[in-house]
Amino acid sequence: MREQNEPVASRGEQIEAAEHEAAKRRILAQAEAERVPVEDTTRAVPDRRWRRGL
């Protein structure tokens, strides 16, 4: 939050802040879309290769 006595940001700064926020939202949305549920990452998969021998 800005203080009462701080000057209002210039138009360029406002546009830059809006673009930054939009980029952050896009990155977060992409990360959420690519997220792997924890249940899928912790599921044990038996590795039976050792039984086949060399």
FIZAKOL-458135 format. One record per residue (C-alpha): residue number from 0; chain; y, x, z. Coordinates in nm, 4 decimals, decimal comma. Layout:
<pts>
<pt NUM; 'A'; <Y; X; Z>>,
...
</pts>
This chain:
<pts>
<pt 0; 'A'; <0,0000; 0,0000; 0,0000>>,
<pt 1; 'A'; <0,3490; 0,1224; -0,0665>>,
<pt 2; 'A'; <0,6203; 0,1338; 0,1940>>,
<pt 3; 'A'; <0,9261; -0,0910; 0,1856>>,
<pt 4; 'A'; <1,1641; 0,1979; 0,1059>>,
<pt 5; 'A'; <0,9550; 0,3542; -0,1756>>,
<pt 6; 'A'; <1,0882; 0,3045; -0,5285>>,
<pt 7; 'A'; <0,8988; 0,0724; -0,7598>>,
<pt 8; 'A'; <0,6676; 0,2642; -0,9955>>,
<pt 9; 'A'; <0,7911; 0,3122; -1,3492>>,
<pt 10; 'A'; <0,6441; 0,1024; -1,6296>>,
<pt 11; 'A'; <0,4454; 0,4040; -1,7513>>,
<pt 12; 'A'; <0,2987; 0,4606; -1,4059>>,
<pt 13; 'A'; <0,2067; 0,0921; -1,3815>>,
<pt 14; 'A'; <0,0306; 0,1051; -1,7200>>,
<pt 15; 'A'; <-0,1503; 0,4260; -1,6226>>,
<pt 16; 'A'; <-0,2638; 0,2731; -1,2934>>,
<pt 17; 'A'; <-0,3890; -0,0385; -1,4749>>,
<pt 18; 'A'; <-0,5802; 0,1749; -1,7279>>,
<pt 19; 'A'; <-0,7281; 0,3811; -1,4456>>,
<pt 20; 'A'; <-0,8431; 0,0664; -1,2651>>,
<pt 21; 'A'; <-0,9921; -0,0766; -1,5865>>,
<pt 22; 'A'; <-1,1797; 0,2479; -1,6522>>,
<pt 23; 'A'; <-1,3121; 0,2488; -1,2967>>,
<pt 24; 'A'; <-1,4353; -0,1084; -1,3368>>,
<pt 25; 'A'; <-1,6084; -0,0221; -1,6670>>,
<pt 26; 'A'; <-1,7835; 0,2764; -1,5082>>,
<pt 27; 'A'; <-1,8965; 0,0700; -1,2105>>,
<pt 28; 'A'; <-2,0215; -0,2093; -1,4387>>,
<pt 29; 'A'; <-2,2167; 0,0410; -1,6496>>,
<pt 30; 'A'; <-2,3660; 0,2020; -1,3383>>,
<pt 31; 'A'; <-2,4710; -0,1378; -1,2058>>,
<pt 32; 'A'; <-2,6302; -0,2265; -1,5418>>,
<pt 33; 'A'; <-2,8308; 0,0991; -1,5406>>,
<pt 34; 'A'; <-2,9241; 0,0808; -1,1725>>,
<pt 35; 'A'; <-3,2947; 0,0963; -1,0892>>,
<pt 36; 'A'; <-3,3983; -0,1270; -0,7994>>,
<pt 37; 'A'; <-3,5129; 0,0746; -0,4984>>,
<pt 38; 'A'; <-3,8481; -0,1069; -0,5052>>,
<pt 39; 'A'; <-3,9176; 0,0544; -0,8440>>,
<pt 40; 'A'; <-3,8295; 0,4050; -0,7262>>,
<pt 41; 'A'; <-4,0418; 0,4018; -0,4104>>,
<pt 42; 'A'; <-4,3582; 0,2464; -0,5487>>,
<pt 43; 'A'; <-4,6499; 0,4870; -0,5075>>,
<pt 44; 'A'; <-4,8405; 0,5623; -0,8251>>,
<pt 45; 'A'; <-5,1797; 0,7257; -0,7698>>,
<pt 46; 'A'; <-5,2219; 1,0580; -0,9417>>,
<pt 47; 'A'; <-5,5914; 1,0936; -1,0258>>,
<pt 48; 'A'; <-5,5606; 1,3915; -1,2602>>,
<pt 49; 'A'; <-5,7179; 1,6208; -0,9995>>,
<pt 50; 'A'; <-6,0471; 1,4270; -1,0263>>,
<pt 51; 'A'; <-6,0866; 1,5104; -1,3969>>,
<pt 52; 'A'; <-6,1228; 1,8785; -1,3312>>,
<pt 53; 'A'; <-5,9905; 2,1506; -1,5562>>,
</pts>
